[in-house]
Amino acid sequence: MTSIALKSFVGLRQTSLEKPHLTSQAKPSSINPRKLRVIASKSAPKLTNRNLRVAVIGGGPAGGAAADTLAKGGVETYLIERKMDNCKPCGGAIPLCMVGEFDLPLDIIDRRVTRMKMISPSNVAVDIGQTLKPHEYIGMVRREVLDSYLRDRAKASGAEIINGLFLKMDVPKDGVSPYVLHYTGYDGKAGGVGEKQTLEVDAVIGADGANSRVAKGIGAGDYDYAIAFQERIKIPDDKMVYYENLAEMYVGDDVSPDFYGWVFPKCDHVAVGTGTVTHKGDIKKFQLATRKRAKDKILGGKIIRVEAHPIPEHPRPRRLLGRVALVGDAAGYVTKCSGEGIYFAAKSGRMCAEAIIEGSENGKRMVDEGDLRKYLEKWDKTYWPTYKVLDVLQKVFYRSNPAREAFVEMCADEYVQKMTFDSYLYKTVAPGNPLQDLKLAVNTIGSLVRANALRREMDKLSV
């Protein structure tokens, strides 16, 4: 088992785009493209009379972070997004490190969650958050606010934002000819009628979500996906006080056979949702059960928005081909067990953009597949263990109600909470305490033994 070496947290800003973010305090992971180590191939041709041209398809966290980094790094950048007010059905939780790493202003964070309740199938509630330090919290954001901010920042950095629907791309037959992108443009158009347009670029970053057309264009292959269903519910003010800094997670076959239900607080409402991979046709039944579990706390609430969207369950078989790379949901970067995707989307977008900047000498040279592949190598080395561990945890603890009861029981352990929050908040793994790890292993085995015994007794009753 492992725990986390805490990093100092610096550079929170109080205001949004009124002042350029370039003046903010530097972060340990902040991008300074002109200081990146140049690793461009000696055979890569230099570009004359222009800079490298890169199109980012998709304007979520992955696309916004990629476009911002590219534009700062001297690359001629285009970001194509159709739904500028998109509200993805997403819990909207972001780790503390993301606020610092991506220089996010505090005014786009709706709530700072310092307490969580994990609620078992039998409605046993465990309070989580006792190990948090005074400055630590989980940020709750609305995707329409976060995504818009990141796109606006990319535009301020020099990226051209195109309101358009990406259709397809023509792939060149050599390593220097351009990719020709076909899209329906809506900029300056009234109503829903757009205009067919094309754009020539040297490289493409696919950040267009689980149904990525860029992925289809490079034959990236399919993957399992979950359906996430979420309702925004406006609840009475006196009940909203309960969720001021609290989030809830429900586990059980009633709310999801392979995931969890959630109630996450936003600015003036709560987001209530659930998801499943194995029983997609029953998603509305699971959503109803989630609302029922939280009934007393959201009583009198009014549904103000209903959202549903596919969420990938594992990386695609192919994430790169030629000068085209996938990031975020398009690549399949959503963790199992927790379902986290926002941070990993933004991080992958930035890492891919960094690889392009380095390989092109700040936009002065053509890039090739080898340059973009360095992004994948770095990504897999950094995050692959995290994905595998969470995959195992989901398979062990989400398989039955007794196993979920054991999981919630484990969450009451202070050492488990510390490891969990440190891992989530900072994304930096370090060796844990051997004695505590041994104790945790013994307790885990004990919980699973009790869970299996309980399941056998339940099976006898159901015969």
Buried (B, 14 or more C-beta within 10 A) or exposed (E): BBBBEEBEBEBBBEEBBEEEBEEBEEBEEBBEBEEBEEEBEEEBEEBEEEBBBBBBBBBBBBBBBBBBBBBBBBBBBBBBBBEEEBBBBBBBBBBBBBBBBBBBBEEBBBBBBBBBBBBBBEEEEBEBBEBBEEEBBBBBBBBBBBBBBBBBBBBBBBBBBBBBBBBEBBBBEEBEEBBBBBBBBBEEEEEEEBEEBEBEBBBBBBBBBBEBBBBBBBEBEEBEBBBBBBBBBBBEEEBBEBBEBBBBBBBBBBBBBBBBBBBBBBEEBBBBBBBBBEBBEBBEBBBBBBBEBBEEBBEEBEEEEEBBBBBBBBBBEBBBBBBBBBBBBBBBBBBBBBBBBBBBBBBBBBBBBBBBBBBBBBBBBBBBBBBBBBBBEBBEEEBEEBBEBBBEBBEBBBBBBBBBBBBBBBBBBEBBBBBBBBBBBBBEBEEBBEEBBEBBEEBBEEBBEBBBEBBEEEEEEEE
